[in-house]
Amino acid sequence: MAKEKIGREKKGFVKLLGALLTIGLLSATLMADSTAASRYDNQIQTTAAQKLAAKSQFRDVTASVEDGIVTLTGTVDLYQKKLDAAKLARKIANTQGVRNLITVAGPNVPDTQLEQKLATKLTYVREGYDSTFDFFALGVNDGVVTVEGQDRTGVGRDEALADIANMPGVKDVIDNVSIAPVSRFDDGIRLRTMRAIYSDPVLSRYAMDPARPIRIIVTNGHVTLYGAVDSTMDKTVAGLKAGQISGVFSVENKLEVVKS
């Protein structure tokens, strides 16, 4: 019994010693990483200051660096310039990350007015074939723009976000746009639904204005229709046409009836 007790005590001691060694090695590694990052701080900060000073749009922006993390503060007059400043900082050698605390101090535009401007911009910039298969909804609160919706390829989302970022009055952007999963099955449904809707004599007129299509969103065989139509009949017919497409599991008709 005494030997067993001594053996257990030895094993316990070995485990404790191993744990202490592990902690010591981990601490040493973390300290080494921190030292490696911090030794570049002065170099990063000098480079950041030079690059910011070289561009007049960043004349009111300053950078500080700690452990390789660049913190940007100050003001710009456009949200896109806030994004550009962060992009500039990320390209500096040995930068570990960017904390963007820049304030957009441009004009204050009433939320309703800003939302209307953005809605118009997005409607008439996103034209053509692909625009039929994406949909964006906007909300504005104290200059902060939230974008919801879905895009088929990501191109439409990027264009929409660029338009928003360059709009005076936008203070920040929350991007909640999802990208549709890659699917030949869904692509087939998109095409067949578009043809069925736009070949209908009642609905064909909506294809004539490329900025005002009936938006066809497809995810794993489930179809959602967005957009504006002139009558309840048009909305009903569009929903029926979509529901008749082979492979469609369900149709959610979110078309709004708006008298032109």
C-alpha positions in Angstrom: 0.0 0.0 0.0 2.8 2.4 0.9 4.5 1.7 -2.5 1.3 2.4 -4.3 0.8 5.6 -2.5 4.4 6.7 -3.3 3.8 5.8 -6.9 0.6 7.8 -7.1 2.4 10.8 -5.5 5.2 10.5 -8.1 2.8 10.4 -11.0 0.9 13.4 -9.6 4.2 15.3 -9.2 5.2 14.5 -12.8 1.8 15.7 -14.1 2.1 18.9 -12.1 5.6 19.5 -13.4 4.5 18.8 -17.0 1.6 21.3 -16.6 3.9 24.0 -15.2 6.4 23.4 -18.0 3.5 23.8 -20.6 2.3 27.0 -19.0 5.9 28.3 -19.0 6.4 27.5 -22.6 3.1 29.0 -23.5 3.8 32.2 -21.6 7.3 32.4 -23.3 5.7 32.0 -26.7 3.1 34.7 -26.1 5.8 37.0 -24.8 7.9 36.3 -27.8 5.0 37.0 -30.2 4.1 40.2 -28.4 7.8 41.3 -28.5 8.0 40.5 -32.2 4.9 42.5 -33.0 5.8 45.5 -30.7 9.3 45.9 -32.1 7.8 47.0 -35.4 5.4 49.5 -33.8 7.6 52.6 -34.4 8.2 51.5 -38.0 4.5 50.9 -38.7 3.5 54.2 -37.0 6.0 56.2 -39.0 4.9 54.7 -42.3 1.2 55.2 -41.4 1.8 58.8 -40.6 3.6 59.4 -43.9 1.0 57.6 -46.0 -1.9 59.5 -44.3 -0.1 62.8 -44.6 0.4 62.2 -48.3 -3.3 62.3 -49.0 -5.3 65.4 -48.3 -8.5 63.4 -47.7 -6.8 62.0 -44.5 -5.5 65.3 -43.2 -7.6 64.9 -40.0 -6.8 61.3 -39.4 -4.1 60.0 -37.0 -2.7 56.5 -36.3 -1.3 54.9 -33.2 0.2 51.4 -33.0 0.4 48.9 -30.3 1.6 45.3 -30.7 1.2 45.6 -34.5 -2.5 46.9 -34.2 -3.1 50.2 -36.0 -5.8 52.4 -34.4 -7.2 55.1 -36.6 -8.9 58.1 -35.1 -10.0 61.5 -36.4 -12.6 62.6 -39.0 -13.4 62.3 -42.7 -16.2 63.7 -44.7 -17.3 60.6 -46.5 -17.8 57.0 -45.3 -15.8 55.6 -48.3 -12.8 57.6 -47.0 -13.0 55.8 -43.7 -12.9 52.5 -45.5 -10.0 53.8 -47.7 -8.0 54.8 -44.6 -8.3 51.3 -43.1 -7.3 49.7 -46.4 -4.2 51.9 -46.5 -3.2 50.9 -43.0 -3.7 47.2 -43.7 -1.2 47.3 -46.5 1.6 48.5 -44.3 4.2 45.8 -43.7 4.0 43.9 -40.4 0.6 45.3 -39.5 -1.3 42.7 -37.5 -4.7 44.4 -37.7 -6.6 47.7 -37.9 -9.0 49.3 -35.4 -11.0 51.9 -37.3 -12.4 54.5 -34.9 -12.6 57.3 -37.5 -15.8 59.4 -37.4 -17.6 60.4 -40.5 -18.2 64.1 -40.0 -19.8 65.0 -43.3 -23.2 66.6 -43.8 -26.1 65.4 -41.6 -28.9 64.3 -43.9 -32.4 63.5 -42.5 -32.9 59.7 -42.4 -35.9 59.7 -44.7 -34.2 61.9 -47.2 -31.1 59.8 -47.2 -33.0 56.6 -47.5 -34.9 57.9 -50.5 -31.7 59.1 -52.2 -30.1 55.7 -51.7 -33.1 53.8 -52.9 -33.2 55.8 -56.1 -29.4 55.4 -56.6 -29.6 51.6 -56.1 -32.6 51.3 -58.3 -31.2 53.0 -61.4 -27.6 51.9 -61.1 -28.4 48.2 -60.8 -29.8 47.5 -64.3 -29.7 44.6 -66.7 -30.0 40.8 -66.6 -28.4 40.1 -63.2 -30.4 42.7 -61.4 -33.5 40.5 -61.9 -31.9 38.0 -59.5 -30.9 40.3 -56.6 -32.8 42.4 -54.1 -31.7 45.0 -51.6 -33.8 46.6 -48.8 -32.5 49.7 -47.0 -33.0 51.1 -43.6 -31.5 54.3 -42.1 -31.2 55.3 -38.5 -29.1 58.3 -37.5 -27.1 58.0 -40.7 -26.3 54.4 -40.2 -27.5 52.4 -43.2 -28.5 48.8 -42.9 -28.7 46.8 -46.1 -30.7 43.5 -46.2 -31.2 41.2 -49.1 -29.7 38.6 -51.4 -27.4 38.7 -54.4 -26.7 35.9 -56.9 -23.0 36.6 -57.6 -21.8 39.2 -55.1 -21.2 41.8 -57.9 -24.5 43.5 -57.2 -23.8 43.6 -53.5 -20.4 45.2 -54.0 -21.8 47.8 -56.4 -24.6 48.6 -53.9 -22.2 49.0 -51.0 -19.9 51.2 -53.1 -22.8 53.5 -54.0 -23.9 53.7 -50.3 -20.3 54.3 -49.1 -20.0 57.3 -51.5 -23.3 58.9 -50.6 -22.9 62.1 -48.4 -24.7 61.7 -45.1 -23.9 58.0 -44.6 -22.1 57.6 -41.2 -21.8 53.8 -41.1 -23.0 50.7 -43.0 -24.3 47.4 -41.7 -24.1 44.7 -44.5 -26.6 41.9 -44.1 -26.7 40.9 -47.7 -26.3 37.2 -48.3 -24.9 35.5 -51.4 -27.0 32.8 -53.0 -25.5 29.4 -52.9 -23.9 28.2 -56.1 -26.5 25.8 -57.7 -27.3 24.9 -61.3 -30.6 23.7 -60.0 -31.5 27.2 -58.7 -30.1 28.8 -61.8 -32.4 26.8 -63.9 -35.4 27.9 -61.8 -34.3 31.5 -62.0 -34.2 31.4 -65.8 -37.5 29.5 -66.2 -39.3 31.8 -63.8 -38.0 34.9 -65.5 -39.1 33.6 -68.9 -42.6 32.5 -67.5 -43.2 35.9 -66.0 -41.9 38.2 -68.7 -43.4 36.2 -71.6 -46.9 36.6 -70.0 -48.8 39.4 -71.8 -50.0 40.9 -68.5 -46.5 41.0 -67.0 -44.2 41.6 -70.0 -44.3 45.4 -69.6 -42.2 45.0 -66.4 -39.3 43.9 -68.5 -39.3 47.1 -70.5 -37.9 49.2 -67.6 -34.6 47.5 -66.6 -34.5 49.5 -63.4 -37.9 48.2 -62.3 -37.9 44.4 -62.8 -39.8 41.8 -60.8 -36.9 40.5 -58.6 -36.7 36.7 -58.5 -34.8 35.3 -55.5 -34.2 31.6 -55.4 -32.6 29.6 -52.6 -32.6 25.8 -52.7 -35.7 25.7 -54.8 -37.7 28.2 -52.8 -38.7 31.3 -54.7 -39.3 34.8 -53.3 -40.7 37.6 -55.5 -39.8 41.2 -54.7 -40.5 44.5 -56.4 -43.4 46.8 -57.3 -46.4 46.1 -59.6 -49.3 48.2 -60.7 -52.2 46.0 -59.5 -53.2 43.1 -57.3 -53.9 41.1 -60.4 -50.3 41.5 -61.6 -49.0 40.4 -58.2 -51.3 37.3 -58.3 -50.4 36.3 -61.8 -46.7 36.6 -61.1 -47.1 34.4 -58.1 -49.0 31.8 -60.0 -46.5 31.8 -62.8 -43.6 31.2 -60.4 -45.5 28.4 -58.7 -46.0 26.5 -62.0 -42.2 26.2 -62.6 -40.8 22.7 -62.4 -38.6 22.1 -59.3 -40.0 25.0 -57.3 -40.8 23.9 -53.7 -42.5 27.1 -52.5 -43.3 30.7 -53.6 -43.3 33.7 -51.3 -44.9 36.6 -53.1 -43.6 39.9 -51.6 -44.5 42.1 -54.5 -45.9 45.4 -53.5 -48.9 47.0 -55.3 -48.0 50.6 -56.2 -50.1 52.7 -58.4 -47.9 54.4 -61.0 
